[in-house]
Structure formats: structure tokens, C-alpha cells
Amino acid sequence: MLLRKTALVLALATAALLASTTTAAAAPAEPAPATAAPTTPFAASGANPVIVVGGLSGIAVAYEPIAARLRADGYRAFIYQLPGLGLGDIPTSARAFAGYVNQVRASTGAASVDVVAHSEGGLVSRYYLKRLGGTATVGRYVSLGTPQYGTYVANIVAFLGLGSCAGVVACQQMTIGSAFLADLNVGDDTPGAVRYTTIRTLQDELVRPTGNAAVNDGATNVLVQAYCPLRVVGHLGLVLDGTAYTIVRGALVDGPVRPNCLAL
């Protein structure tokens, strides 16, 4: 997420909050019940709860727009804000996320959850799946602009306006060739019976090369512009863009990749 666009994020999130009478669960505290389902829900009855996992420096309210879309489609949606805004060790964040998944399962009675993760949140979630036994409790994994194989953007934290990458563990771990990524990406990228989908955009300012937002071993890897060549979507835009959401929507029902290029 780009702090240079914080004003835009907060404006959009505030509008979404004002338009809603309730708020999605924020941060790793206590999951709150989802809001009422729409009259004609898209989600099947009994669909897994969906956890939206934030990215580096991502406050929960910034993900309210995509959570609101999910709720409007009938999903029980929750937002997970990374501990310390994701600046710390990714495996440590993944262990905290494991606890949050259990909280959501307990509060909803669901055996499994689906995950929609943005940026660093996709690495936290995938570490949970691959190293912490998360494949037993996750049905679908959808990542949005996640540097699965790292990024060569030299100083992610500086790009976000937070100063130097030096000393910021997560920033170092997302660098191409890091020990963390070498460990995460050894062997099968898509363990278990989880359905894996990655979504990326050519205009991503943080994930370079953009192909590094894809994973191997049977995942459905979707490049927005392969279907909608004129669609301009940035790193943050992946969680706000209507076309990107239609890809998420399809992935959550194991549907074919059929983006709506005109979606708002």
C-alpha cells in the first residue's frame, strides 16, 4: 500500500464506512459478526467466511471497501490488520494470523475460511499455509499484488514514505533472493487441497517484475491486463478496483476467469 495515497484510501474508506451501518472486524483482536446478507446473495449458503488480509502499513479501514463488496455478495467478511502494520518478521505475523483464523472459525462455526490477501498479506497467508498447517483450515487463497518471489524495488519502505528499509525486517524479507523467500518458495508453491489464485497488474508500483506476483504448481495466475488491456490498476488499486474484484468474486466460487472490464 502506498502511504502517498493515504488520503485517497481514507477518503474511500470513510465513504464506505458512512454508507454502512456496521464495520468489519479490524485487526487481530476479536472477530465481529458480519453484517446482514443482501436480498439476493452471490455467495452460496454456507460459504466459507472470508478474511481480508492487509499489507505492509495497511490499516484495517483501508480494506473496508473490498470487505463491503464481499458482504454485499453475502459473505461473512473479516479484516486482518498485520501486527505492527506488517513491518516486522513475516513468519511471526503468520503465527499471529493462525490464531486469528481460529478466532474466526470459532466465532462463525465454520470449519474453513477463505483468504483474500493484499501485498505482504499474501506472504503472511502463504507462510501460514505452507509452514504452519494452514491448509487444513483454508479453502481458497487469493492474493492481490503479492511479491511471491520478491521485488527489486530497491527500498520499499522509502517508497511508502516511511524512511529507510534498513532495519525493517519485512522489507528485507520481500527483497528478491532473501532467505525468507528462498525458504518459502522451495518445493511446492501450492500445498494441500487449497484453491490458489493470484491477481496482478502491469501498473503495480511495488512488485517488480510483476510476474513475481504469480506462483507455480497449479495456481490460477491472473494478469488483469491480459483480459482488460486498457484497465489501469496500481498496487493499491487491486483492492479498490471493480474489475479486480470480479476476479476475486469468481475465484471464491471456483469459477472461470471472466473479469468484467467495465466494473466500477
N, C-alpha and C positions, 0 to 999 in steps of 0.2 A: 504494500500500500504506500501511497505517496503522500507524505505529510504536506508537500507543496500543494496538494489538492484537498487538504483537510477541510477548508471552508466549504468546498463543494460537497464533500462527504457529509459534513454535519448538517448542511442545508437540506440535502436529500433525506438524510436520516430523520431530521427533525420533522420534515413534512410527513414522512411515513408515520412517525410517532403520533403526530397530531391527528392524522387521519384514522388512527386505530384507537380503540378504547383500552387495549391491553398491550403489554410488552413481552417480547420473547425472553427466554431465560438468558441472563447475561453472566458471563464469566463462569469460573468453575465452582461457584457456590452451590445453591440449591436449585435444581431444575424446576421451573414453574410450568403449570399445565398450559398446553397450547390453547389458543383462542378457538372460538366456535368455528366449525367447518362451514363452508359455503353451501348454498342450496343445492348446487349440482357439482359435487366434488370431482376432481380429476383423479385423485388417489383412490385406489381400491379400499374397500372396507377392511380394516385390519392391517393397513400398510405400516411398514416399519416407521417409527419416529425418525426424524432427520435431524442430525446435528450439523450445524454450520460451524466450521472451524476457522477462526480468524487467522490472519497472517502476521508478519512482523510489524509491530507498532499498531496493530489493528484493535481499536476499542470496539466493544460489542455493538454499540449503537450504529457503527458504520455498516454492519451486516444486517441491520433491521430491514432494509428494502428487499433483500433476497429472502429473508425469513418470512416477510409478509407475503411475498409471492407464493411461497410454499404453503403457508397457512390458507391462502385463498384457494389453493388447489386441494385442500383437505388434509394436508399433512400436519402432524404434531411436530412443530419445529422448535428447535432449541439452538442457542448461540453459545459457543465456547470461545471465550477470550483466553488467549495463551497466557500462562503465568509470566508476570513481568513483561507483558506485551511482546513476548517471544524473543527477547534479547539474550536469554540465557541458553544453556545447553539443551539441544533438541531432544535427546533421549530422556532427560529429566522432565521436560514438558510432556513427552509421550506417556511417562508413568503417571503424571497428574491427569492426563486425558483419559487413561484407562479407568481411573477412579470416577471420572465424570460420566463415562459411558455406563458404568454400573449404576450410578445415581439415576440416570435417565431410564434405564431398564427397570429399576426398582419402582420409580415413580409412575411409569406407564404400564407396567406389567408385560412389556414386550420382551421377547427372547432375544431379538436382534435389533440393531439400529442401522440406518444408512448414514453415510458421511458425505457431506459436500464441503470440501476444504479449499481455502484460497491460499496461494503463495506458500509461505513456510508451513502453514497449517496442513498442507498436503504431505509434507515430510514428517511432521509430528504424527499424523494419522497413519502413514505407511510404516513408520517405525513401530507403531503400536501393533499393526497387523503382522509385520514380519518378525519382530523380535519379542513381543510381549503377549503373544497368543490371541491377538485381537480378531483373527479370522473366525473364531468361534462365536463372536458376538456382532459381527458386521456383515450385512448382506450385500451392500453396494458401496463402492468407493468412487467418488467423483472429485477430481482435482481441477482447480482453475488457476492457471498460470503458476504452477508449482515448479521450481527448479529441480526436477527429479534427478538430473545429472549435473546440477550445478550451473552457475552463471559466471561469465567472465567480466560482468560489470565490476570494475576494479574495487569500488568502495560503496557497497550497498547502503551502509548506514549514512555516509556522507550524502548519497543521492537522496535519501529520505530526509535530509536536513537535520540529522541527529549528531553530527560531528564525525569522528573518525571510526573506522571499522576496527582499529586496533583495540584489543581487549573486549570486543563484543563477540562472544562465543558463537552465537547463531550465525552471525555474518560470516565468520571464518568457516563454519561448517558448511555453508551454502556455496562456497567457492569451488570451482571445478578442481577436482583432484584431491579434495580434502579427505582426511582419514575417515570422517563420518560417512561421507558419500561412498567411499570405497567399500566400507563395511555394509552399508545399506543395500548397495547395488550388486553385491556378489551373489551369484546364484539366481534363483527365480525372482523376477520382479513382481509377480502376481500370485503369491501363495494362497492356498486354500480354495474354497468354493466361492469366494467373493467375486462379484462382477466389477471389473475395473474400467473406469472411463477417465481419460484426461482431455482437458479442453485448453487450447492455447490460441494465441493470436499473433499475427505478424508484427503488430504495433506494440508488443509488450516492451516496456522501457527497462524492465529489470531482468527478465530472463533472456539471456543471450548466450549462445544461439537459441532461438525459440524452439528448435527441435529438442532441446534438453528438457522441455516440459512434458515429453512423452515417456512412456515406459514400454518395456518389451514383454514378451511371453504371453501374448494373447489378449492384451488390453485393447480397448477401443480408443484410439487416439484421434481426436477431432481437432483439426485446424479450422477455425471459423471461416477464414477467407477461402478455403478450398470449396466451400459451399456458397459463400456470400462474398464474392471478390471485392465488392465496394464497401463492405462493412468495416468501419474503423473502430477498433476496440483496444483500449490500453490495458495496462496491468490492473488498475483499479476497476476499469470498465467491465471486466469479466464478471464482477459481482453485481453490477448495476444494469448491464445491457440486456435488452429483451431477447435478442437473438441467442445470446449465450444461455439465457435461462431456458429457452425452448430445447436446447441440447441437454441441459441438466434434467429438465422435465421428462424427456424421452428416456434418459439413462435410468431414472428412478423406477421406470416401469418395464425396463429391459426392451425398450422399443428400438426401431431402426433410427439411424441418424438422419433426421429430416428437419434441419433448422428452418425457422421462419425468418427469412432475411429482412422482413419489414416490421418485425415485432418491436414494440416500444419498451 
